[in-house]
Amino acid sequence: MKRLVLIVLAAALPVASAAQAAETFRRLSVKQYVDRMKAGWIGQMAGVGWGGPTEFRWKGQTIPEASMPKWQAKMINQFNQDDIYVEMTFLRTLELYGMDVSIRQAGIDFANSGYPLWHANRAGRDNLRRGIAPPDSGHPKYNQHADDIDYQIEADFSGLIAPGLPNTAVELGETFGRLMNYGDGVYGGQFVGAMYAEAFFESDPERIVRAALRCVPKGSQFHTCISDVLAWHAEQPDDWTKAWEKIEAKYNKDPKWRRFSCSKGDFNIDAKINAAYIVLGLLYGQGDLDKTIVISCRAGQDSDCNPSNAGGVIFTTVGFGKLPERFTSGLDETPRFSHTEYNFPALIEVCRKLATQAVTRAGGRIEKDPSGEEVFVIPVQAPRPPRLEQCWEPGPPAGSRFTSAEMAKIAMAGGEVVAAVKKVAPGWSIRSCGQDMDPGLKGTFRGRKSVLLTHPPSRLSPCVLYRTVQVPAGKTALKFAVSHHEKGDWELVVKADRQELLRKPITKETVGKSGWADVEVDLSAYAGKSVKLELLNLPTGWQYEGGYWSKVEISSHP
């Protein structure tokens, strides 16, 4: 009898082993992956294009059904939307440096981006350009927008290149989300990425949401918010406006649930409430593509970003080949996305390459099925949420700062501006030059030829010309002339080794009849020493803050 039992057990072992293998790996053909990933991008473009005309026009109220734009096939061509192209900066970094790229390299690349930004993105990039390296660039001490929606908006890429790999999406959030966010602001992006990761294998929206929620630390307000929406949906599954009212009462009206919100009124760009609207669309949309986008949009606030996230997730579950023609017929695949290296086919190809890296890096592999088709064999991951942190009770900053060598890699100005600096201020470099007023070389300004125009990157940050010089013995002076726009003014600050030598408002009252102020700063006290000089174009408001510079030079005589 014992021998018979042993034979039976032995015969069962291969079956048990096969079942165990089936539980620890999931299979997805590369062809099917590309089809679903491509649909995910289309869903983003559909959501932001459809919701674009409504963005922040309805705050603290739902968008009336009659005010919802009608879908048109041409809306799919969203190549100039920051909701789309910002995350392609992160894709480019991964393409160049691989999946294990350092957070510092990610910060350098983001600092060098040339597009306009707002809120956490802008504050984070300004920090990076000032030398505050990540993760401190997103820390609440330095970034008052750290709980805003920004990384959540642009985190779609992290799941689209990580099929079935939620922990990879979380890890990418630690690398890229901390450039500009902290706490719930980071969790929102990791949650979005994890939803995409699950959408390659799951079509039920509620299961997708619950799977992604396991990647968010319990005890965080973000986890509570999404848990609330799930519970409110269960209570009243047939009327999304009832759940919306509860979201509004708690996450917009109650200050305890927006403790680090950058605004206190009905305008609410906090990650939590906008993530709630993403989930609202997914749960009440019930897998219907149009309903998912429309509900996320009609919830209001950031009503193009939220349907973009929701649309991307639900479209991923369907795949490009099964999308209704109304979402694909108008697509023009030839234009490049603004500020990127990618048109649509190039975007799909780089995602395929990165997904291959992600799968193998996570312990998976690529096999060929009997027909010769490549298949991803993807390990099943137990979610590993990040540590719990909240913006209103943050941990200490890391003290992270870029080195001089790293700062030298942050150009922060286009080639034309750099060339203009070389002509007007030979030997000098520039950092933190904003894009307003078209900075660069101006042929003639107020009677002077070859004038350099600079502009601060934000209301709080200066544009800086800098140079390290060896000051000779004798009398040495820094000489230049500056001017201002006829409708604006700015403040000039001159520093040597961070010590302020001069502060002067540049206004119509302080310049001469020619419109120029001639400046001379004595450097003789630094004779025989190496000194770092900085010339700051500091904003005094936010109207025509450009600085005009002529003949920046250092003169010496015994």
Beta strands, then each sheet from edge to edge (+ up, - down):
strand 1: 25-29
strand 2: 365-368
strand 3: 374-379
strand 4: 429-431
strand 5: 440-445
strand 6: 448-454
strand 7: 463-470
strand 8: 475-484
strand 9: 490-496
strand 10: 499-506
strand 11: 517-522
strand 12: 530-539
strand 13: 547-557
sheet 1: 1+ 3- 2+
sheet 2: 4+ 7- 12+ 9- 10+
sheet 3: 5+ 6- 13+ 8- 11+
end
